[in-house]
Amino acid sequence: LAVCILNLQSEGGAVTDENPHLSSCCQLLEIILRKGLQQTVLGLIRRDYWHWLEQLPQHDPCGKLSPVSMAVEQTASCIKVLTSQGRGRYFLRLALNRRILGNTVHHFLHTPKFSEWYDPAISILRNEEFVEPFLSLLLVLSEMEFSLNIEVSMPCLLQVCQIYETVPCRELGMVLRYLGKRVFVLELVEGSQAQVDQFVLPGDIIDEINGVSLRNACNGLAGVVLQRLKGQPLTFRLIRWCSSDGTVYRPMVKLLKALQQENPKFQLNPKSQAPSHGGETQCLRDGR
């Protein structure tokens, strides 16, 4: 973790989603928070670190955890995040942005109720030899500036999310495929608006259209939304199937393979991946 933090610092400036070392850092934080986490006797619900995070504000009688409580509340109310793993990852990104991760873990360690959650034999959080260095590293993270995008419906750690804006047109020209309750771009129609703009790529996921979430989309939902917005400017939130360096976004690997098996002509071309120009939002030339 210390090496990852040094690598983050070596890039200079605020840490964004484009930082190549961010994923490793977040994954290590998650591993540490899960290591030695004990399950309940009945095992009806599999414990994850999010489960103690959501209970933390209840053990704050003095109101010292106001920023943490607000972050927990925002995470719990996010309708795009459906699992405990997703909520935990969402909270981690939020905590890094707001510089509260160290305070969160420190309060957890000083709440007796949670001492039984971790096995002292293997947990870092219950090991006196390791927990102090870990808290020191969290203090370093709290002094760094993070500017991470949390407005995503798949807050796993390798995701690249970008915005595509286009003016009203008769035919946008994206052939869609519904798979895994997601809306994939299968291909672009030759000569269409989307093909001319060269921003959307086969393999991308359409996550939102004009703020309407397509998470858990049933067949035809995107068409219904587009029909409702006919004649209006369109803003698509896209989840890229790979990052700018060609690294495939892992949660999409299985679905992309299924697309290729169903459609032999379906091709992924990382070399044509549209570049990001310093931010989440990219407006195309000529106002599109």
C-alpha positions in Angstrom: 0.0 0.0 0.0 2.9 2.4 0.8 4.3 1.8 -2.6 1.0 2.5 -4.3 0.6 5.8 -2.4 4.1 6.8 -3.4 3.2 6.1 -7.0 0.0 8.1 -6.7 2.0 11.0 -5.3 4.6 10.7 -8.1 2.1 11.7 -10.7 1.6 15.1 -9.1 -1.6 17.1 -8.8 -5.0 15.8 -7.8 -5.5 12.0 -8.2 -8.2 11.3 -10.8 -9.6 8.2 -12.4 -7.0 8.5 -15.1 -4.2 7.8 -12.6 -2.7 4.3 -13.5 -2.0 3.6 -9.8 -5.5 4.3 -8.5 -6.9 0.9 -9.1 -4.1 -0.9 -7.3 -4.5 1.4 -4.3 -8.2 0.9 -4.0 -8.0 -2.8 -4.4 -5.4 -3.0 -1.6 -7.6 -0.9 0.6 -10.5 -3.3 0.0 -8.3 -6.4 0.6 -7.2 -4.9 4.0 -10.8 -4.1 5.0 -11.9 -7.6 4.2 -9.0 -9.6 5.6 -10.1 -11.5 8.7 -13.7 -10.3 8.4 -15.7 -13.0 10.3 -19.1 -14.2 9.2 -22.1 -14.5 11.4 -23.0 -17.9 12.9 -26.1 -18.4 10.9 -24.5 -16.9 7.8 -27.8 -15.7 6.3 -26.1 -12.5 5.1 -22.5 -12.6 4.0 -20.7 -9.8 5.9 -18.7 -7.2 4.0 -16.9 -4.1 5.3 -19.9 -2.0 4.1 -22.0 -3.6 6.8 -20.0 -2.1 9.6 -19.7 1.2 7.7 -23.4 1.6 7.6 -23.7 1.0 11.3 -20.9 3.4 12.3 -23.0 6.6 12.5 -25.3 4.8 15.1 -22.3 4.7 17.5 -21.5 8.4 17.4 -23.4 10.0 20.3 -21.2 13.1 20.3 -21.8 13.9 16.6 -18.0 13.8 15.8 -18.6 11.7 12.7 -20.8 14.1 10.8 -18.8 14.0 7.5 -18.6 10.2 7.7 -22.4 10.0 8.5 -23.1 12.1 5.5 -21.0 9.9 3.2 -22.6 6.8 4.6 -26.1 8.3 4.0 -25.2 9.3 0.4 -23.9 5.8 -0.3 -26.9 4.1 1.2 -29.3 6.3 -0.8 -27.5 5.8 -4.2 -30.1 4.0 -6.3 -27.5 2.8 -8.8 -25.5 0.7 -6.3 -27.3 -2.5 -5.5 -24.9 -4.7 -3.6 -22.8 -4.4 -0.4 -19.7 -4.7 -2.5 -20.8 -1.9 -4.7 -21.7 0.3 -1.7 -18.4 -0.4 -0.1 -16.5 0.6 -3.2 -18.7 3.7 -3.7 -18.0 4.8 -0.1 -14.2 4.3 -0.6 -14.2 6.6 -3.5 -16.3 9.1 -1.7 -14.1 8.9 1.4 -11.0 9.5 -0.6 -12.6 12.6 -2.2 -13.6 14.0 1.1 -10.4 12.9 3.0 -12.3 11.0 5.7 -11.1 7.4 5.3 -8.6 7.7 8.1 -11.2 9.1 10.5 -13.7 6.4 9.5 -11.3 3.5 10.3 -10.0 5.3 13.5 -13.6 5.5 14.8 -14.3 1.9 13.9 -11.2 0.7 15.9 -12.5 2.6 19.0 -16.0 1.2 18.9 -16.0 -1.9 21.1 -19.1 -3.4 19.4 -17.1 -4.0 16.2 -14.2 -5.8 17.8 -15.8 -9.2 17.2 -16.1 -8.5 13.5 -12.5 -9.4 12.7 -10.4 -12.4 13.5 -7.4 -11.1 15.5 -5.2 -13.9 14.2 -5.3 -12.8 10.6 -6.9 -9.3 10.5 -4.7 -6.2 9.9 -7.3 -4.1 11.8 -7.0 -6.3 14.9 -3.2 -6.7 14.8 -1.4 -4.1 16.9 1.8 -4.5 14.9 0.1 -3.7 11.5 -2.8 -1.4 12.4 -0.7 1.6 13.4 1.3 1.7 10.1 -2.0 1.3 8.3 -3.5 4.3 10.1 -0.4 6.3 9.2 -0.9 5.5 5.5 -4.5 6.5 5.7 -3.4 9.8 7.2 -1.1 10.3 4.2 -4.1 9.6 1.9 -6.2 12.1 3.8 -3.6 14.8 3.0 -3.8 14.1 -0.7 -6.3 15.6 -3.1 -8.6 13.2 -4.9 -11.0 14.1 -7.7 -12.8 10.8 -8.5 -16.0 10.4 -10.4 -18.5 8.7 -8.2 -21.6 9.3 -10.4 -21.4 5.8 -11.9 -23.6 2.8 -11.7 -20.7 0.3 -11.6 -18.2 1.8 -9.1 -15.7 -1.0 -9.6 -12.2 0.3 -9.7 -11.1 0.1 -13.3 -14.1 1.7 -15.0 -13.7 4.6 -17.5 -16.8 6.7 -17.8 -17.3 9.4 -20.4 -20.0 11.6 -21.8 -21.1 11.7 -25.4 -23.3 14.6 -26.5 -25.1 14.9 -29.8 -27.6 17.2 -31.4 -31.1 15.9 -32.5 -30.9 13.7 -35.6 -33.2 11.4 -37.5 -31.1 8.3 -36.9 -28.3 8.1 -34.4 -27.0 4.8 -35.9 -26.2 2.6 -32.9 -27.1 -1.1 -33.0 -27.8 -2.2 -29.4 -27.7 -5.5 -27.7 -29.2 -6.2 -24.2 -27.1 -8.6 -22.2 -26.7 -9.0 -18.4 -29.3 -6.3 -17.9 -27.0 -3.9 -19.6 -27.2 -2.0 -22.9 -24.2 -2.7 -25.2 -23.3 -1.0 -28.4 -22.9 -3.8 -30.9 -22.0 -1.8 -34.0 -22.4 1.6 -35.6 -24.3 2.0 -38.8 -22.1 3.3 -41.7 -22.6 7.0 -42.3 -24.7 7.5 -39.2 -24.3 10.4 -36.7 -22.6 8.1 -34.2 -20.2 6.7 -36.8 -19.3 10.1 -38.1 -18.6 11.5 -34.5 -16.2 8.6 -33.8 -16.8 8.7 -30.1 -19.0 5.7 -29.3 -17.3 2.4 -29.9 -18.6 -1.2 -30.2 -18.4 -2.8 -26.8 -19.3 0.3 -24.8 -22.2 0.2 -22.3 -24.8 3.0 -22.4 -25.3 3.7 -18.7 -27.6 6.7 -19.0 -29.5 8.7 -21.5 -30.3 12.3 -20.4 -30.0 11.2 -16.8 -32.3 8.2 -17.2 -30.4 5.1 -15.8 -30.3 2.0 -18.0 -29.0 -0.2 -15.2 -30.9 -3.4 -15.1 -32.5 -2.5 -18.4 -35.1 -4.8 -19.9 -35.2 -5.3 -23.7 -36.2 -2.2 -25.6 -35.8 0.3 -22.7 -33.2 2.4 -24.5 -35.5 2.6 -27.5 -38.4 3.8 -25.3 -36.2 6.4 -23.7 -34.9 7.7 -27.1 -38.5 7.8 -28.5 -39.6 9.9 -25.5 -36.6 12.3 -26.1 -37.2 12.5 -29.9 -36.1 15.9 -31.2 -34.1 16.8 -28.1 -30.3 17.0 -27.7 -29.0 13.8 -26.2 -26.4 13.1 -23.5 -25.1 9.6 -23.2 -23.1 8.4 -20.2 -20.9 5.6 -21.5 -18.9 2.9 -19.7 -15.9 2.1 -21.8 -15.0 -1.5 -22.2 -11.3 -0.7 -21.8 -9.1 2.2 -20.6 -7.0 4.4 -22.7 -4.0 2.1 -22.4 -6.1 -0.9 -23.7 -6.7 -2.5 -20.3 -10.0 -4.3 -20.4 -12.5 -3.4 -17.6 -12.7 -6.8 -15.8 -16.4 -6.9 -14.9 -17.2 -6.7 -18.6 -14.9 -9.5 -19.8 -17.5 -12.3 -19.5 -20.2 -10.2 -21.2 -17.9 -9.2 -24.0 -17.0 -12.8 -24.7 -20.7 -13.7 -24.8 -21.3 -10.8 -27.4 -18.5 -12.2 -29.5 -19.8 -15.7 -29.4 -23.3 -14.5 -30.4 -22.1 -12.2 -33.1 -19.0 -13.4 -34.9 -18.7 -10.1 -36.8 -18.5 -8.2 -33.5 -15.0 -6.7 -33.2 -13.3 -4.8 -30.3 -10.6 -2.4 -31.3 -8.7 -0.8 -28.4 -6.6 1.2 -30.8 -9.6 3.2 -31.8 -10.6 3.9 -28.2 -11.6 7.6 -28.0 -9.1 9.5 -25.9 -10.0 11.4 -22.8 -9.0 15.1 -22.7 -8.6 15.7 -19.0 -12.1 15.2 -17.7 -15.1 13.0 -17.5 -17.2 15.1 -19.9 -16.2 15.4 -23.6 -18.3 17.5 -25.9 -17.8 16.8 -29.6 -16.8 19.4 -32.1 -19.5 21.6 -33.9 -21.6 21.5 -30.8 -22.4 17.8 -30.9 
